[in-house]
Amino acid sequence: MTSKYVPPAINLVSFNCPHSTCGALAKQFWFSAHADWMEKGRDAQGNDTGTGGDSVAR
């Protein structure tokens, strides 16, 4: 007995592998991401990394 094919979609929690010979059912997880601008020469905590972020090569 074959199961119903479930195509990948962002509103579902699982889908079938799109390869016709596989057919495996896979779970998918969706996350939102957030990014902030980082100044050159600073690490993620805002500390000076000593890489010369304040100087500009001319």
Secondary structure, 3 states (H helix, E strand, C coil): CCCCCCCCCCCCCEEECCCCCCCCEEECCCCCCCCCCCCCCECCCCCECCCCCCCCCC
